[in-house]
Amino acid sequence: MNQKLDVWVSRALKFLESSKLPLSERLSTKNIISTIQILQIEDLRTSKPEFPLDKLPDVPLLYPSTLLRNTAAQKLIEQARGESASLPDFQNFGGWQSPQSFTKNAQRERRNKLESLSLKELAYEVVGLEEVISHAENRRRQLEILAGDSTNPWPSDKTYPLIPFEPSATALGRYEKYWKRSTKADLIQLIISLNRTAAEHEQQLLAWDANYALTQLVLLQPVPPQSQKKPKK
């Protein structure tokens, strides 16, 4: 009971690591305070085994304002919540390439690798894939407006659109929502699903690119000279 508040906070955060609740609930001020009070009661029972089991030992009440005023405790909570962490760069997904295989074995291996990632790393993957899909949908929409279908020859009077990859303004907000409010299992399942969707878009865009390249190749072919017919006598 003589421990400093930041020590109690540290113990509570360690205890809460095993919780399956989303981060926003797990590390709420209310939940941290409740956990500290439970740990204090357990410590009292351990130090005083003669205390009746059917009664709760008295522990001093801990108020949110007390927690907020303690700089060391607040720093620990902010670090656990990731509020002081550097922001991720989703621009890295501009060069994303789809997985080579979607067989059951490949999916199992991919899932095992994802299991080793943290909540933040999984949230980063989810948002990055969402940005890849959004960019692909935008490109396909423009291509279809200009040429209709990837099997059609590319119109010679149209410029082939190459839209640069730019993460949306909502990417960071979604990232924070995912890692604070989702479980690892939810994010892993979402990544597997998004990977497949992004791969399907990639295949369609590759078909457009191949068709455009073929059209340009045809246009570059030299036109054979027309045979001149001798005038009839």
C-alpha positions in Angstrom: 0.0 0.0 0.0 3.0 2.3 0.4 3.8 2.1 -3.3 3.8 5.2 -5.4 0.9 5.8 -7.7 3.0 5.3 -10.9 4.1 1.9 -9.6 0.4 0.9 -9.1 -0.4 2.2 -12.6 2.5 0.2 -14.0 1.2 -3.0 -12.3 -2.3 -2.3 -13.5 -1.2 -1.8 -17.1 0.8 -5.1 -17.0 -2.3 -6.9 -15.5 -4.5 -5.5 -18.2 -2.2 -6.7 -21.1 -3.9 -10.1 -20.9 -7.4 -8.6 -21.3 -9.3 -9.3 -24.6 -11.1 -6.0 -24.5 -10.4 -3.4 -27.2 -7.6 -1.0 -26.3 -10.0 2.0 -25.8 -11.9 0.0 -23.1 -9.0 -1.8 -21.6 -7.0 1.3 -21.0 -9.8 3.6 -20.0 -9.2 5.7 -16.9 -12.1 3.9 -15.2 -10.7 0.5 -15.9 -7.2 1.4 -14.8 -8.5 2.7 -11.5 -10.6 -0.4 -10.9 -7.7 -2.6 -11.6 -5.5 -0.6 -9.2 -8.1 -1.0 -6.4 -8.3 -4.8 -7.1 -4.5 -5.1 -6.8 -4.5 -3.1 -3.6 -7.1 -5.4 -2.1 -5.2 -8.5 -3.1 -2.0 -7.1 -1.6 -3.8 -6.4 1.6 -5.3 -9.9 1.8 -1.8 -11.4 1.1 -0.2 -9.2 3.8 -3.0 -10.0 6.3 -4.1 -13.6 5.8 -6.1 -13.4 9.0 -8.5 -11.0 7.4 -12.0 -12.5 6.9 -12.5 -13.8 3.4 -16.1 -12.6 3.4 -15.2 -9.0 3.9 -13.4 -6.5 1.7 -10.4 -4.7 3.3 -10.6 -0.9 3.3 -8.4 0.7 0.6 -8.2 4.4 0.0 -10.4 5.5 -2.9 -8.6 6.6 -6.1 -10.1 9.5 -8.0 -9.6 10.2 -11.7 -8.4 13.7 -10.8 -5.6 12.2 -8.7 -4.5 10.0 -11.6 -4.6 13.0 -14.0 -2.4 15.2 -11.7 0.3 12.6 -11.4 2.8 13.3 -14.3 4.7 9.9 -14.0 1.4 7.9 -14.0 0.0 9.8 -16.9 3.2 9.3 -18.9 2.9 5.5 -18.4 -0.7 5.6 -19.5 0.0 7.7 -22.6 2.8 5.3 -23.6 0.5 2.3 -23.2 -2.2 3.9 -25.3 0.4 4.9 -27.9 -0.6 8.6 -27.7 3.1 9.7 -27.7 4.2 7.4 -30.5 5.3 8.6 -33.9 2.6 8.5 -36.7 2.8 5.8 -39.3 3.6 6.6 -43.0 1.0 4.9 -45.3 2.9 6.2 -48.4 4.9 3.0 -48.1 1.9 1.1 -49.5 2.3 2.9 -52.9 4.5 0.0 -54.0 2.3 -2.8 -52.6 2.3 -6.1 -54.4 -0.2 -8.9 -53.8 0.7 -12.2 -52.2 1.8 -14.8 -54.7 -0.6 -17.5 -53.5 -4.0 -17.8 -51.8 -3.9 -21.5 -51.2 -4.9 -22.8 -47.7 -1.3 -23.4 -46.8 -0.3 -19.9 -47.9 -3.1 -18.4 -46.0 -2.2 -20.4 -42.8 1.4 -19.3 -43.1 0.3 -15.7 -43.6 -2.0 -15.9 -40.5 0.8 -17.3 -38.4 3.1 -14.4 -39.3 0.3 -11.9 -38.6 -0.2 -13.5 -35.1 3.3 -12.3 -34.2 2.5 -8.6 -35.0 1.3 -6.1 -32.4 -2.1 -4.4 -32.5 -0.5 -1.3 -34.0 1.3 -3.2 -36.7 -1.9 -5.0 -37.6 -3.9 -1.7 -37.7 -1.2 -0.3 -40.0 -1.6 -3.2 -42.4 -5.4 -2.8 -42.4 -5.4 0.9 -43.2 -2.6 0.5 -45.7 -4.6 -2.2 -47.6 -7.7 0.0 -47.4 -5.7 2.8 -49.0 -4.4 0.4 -51.8 -8.0 -0.7 -52.6 -9.3 2.9 -52.6 -6.5 4.0 -55.0 -7.2 1.0 -57.2 -10.9 1.6 -57.3 -10.3 5.2 -58.3 -7.9 4.2 -61.1 -10.3 1.6 -62.4 -13.2 4.1 -62.4 -11.2 6.5 -64.5 -10.1 3.8 -66.9 -13.6 2.5 -67.4 -14.9 6.1 -68.1 -12.3 6.6 -70.8 -12.3 3.1 -72.5 -15.2 1.1 -71.2 -13.5 -2.2 -70.7 -10.0 -3.6 -70.4 -10.5 -5.7 -73.4 -11.1 -2.7 -75.7 -8.2 -1.1 -77.6 -7.1 2.0 -75.8 -8.4 5.1 -77.6 -5.6 6.8 -79.4 -6.9 10.3 -78.5 -7.0 9.6 -74.7 -4.2 10.0 -72.2 -3.6 6.9 -70.1 -4.3 8.0 -66.5 -1.6 7.3 -63.9 -2.9 8.5 -60.6 -0.2 8.9 -57.9 -0.8 7.0 -54.7 -1.7 9.5 -51.9 -3.0 8.3 -48.5 -6.4 9.9 -47.7 -6.9 12.4 -44.9 -8.9 9.9 -42.9 -6.1 7.2 -42.8 -4.6 8.2 -39.4 -8.0 8.5 -37.8 -8.9 5.0 -39.0 -5.6 3.7 -37.8 -6.1 5.0 -34.3 -9.7 3.6 -34.3 -8.5 0.1 -35.3 -5.7 -0.3 -32.8 -7.7 1.1 -29.9 -11.0 -0.6 -30.6 -10.3 -3.9 -32.3 -8.9 -7.3 -31.2 -6.0 -9.0 -32.9 -8.3 -11.7 -34.2 -10.6 -9.1 -35.9 -7.7 -7.3 -37.5 -6.0 -10.5 -38.8 -9.2 -11.6 -40.4 -9.7 -8.2 -42.0 -6.1 -8.2 -43.4 -6.7 -11.6 -45.0 -9.9 -10.4 -46.6 -8.4 -7.1 -47.7 -5.4 -8.8 -49.2 -7.6 -10.8 -51.5 -9.7 -7.8 -52.6 -6.6 -5.7 -53.3 -5.1 -8.6 -55.3 -8.2 -8.8 -57.5 -8.0 -5.1 -58.2 -4.3 -5.4 -59.0 -5.1 -8.1 -61.6 -7.6 -5.9 -63.3 -5.2 -3.0 -63.4 -2.5 -5.2 -64.8 -4.9 -6.2 -67.6 -5.5 -2.5 -68.3 -1.8 -1.8 -68.4 -1.1 -4.8 -70.7 -3.9 -3.8 -73.1 -2.6 -0.2 -73.2 1.0 -1.3 -73.9 -0.3 -3.6 -76.7 -2.2 -0.7 -78.2 0.8 1.5 -78.1 2.9 -1.2 -79.7 0.5 -1.6 -82.6 0.5 2.2 -83.1 4.3 2.2 -83.3 4.4 -0.5 -86.0 5.6 1.0 -89.3 2.8 1.2 -91.9 3.8 -0.9 -95.0 4.0 1.2 -98.2 1.0 0.7 -100.5 1.8 -1.0 -103.8 1.4 1.3 -106.7 -0.6 -0.1 -109.5 0.6 0.6 -113.0 -2.0 2.5 -115.1 -3.7 0.5 -117.7 -2.8 1.2 -121.3 
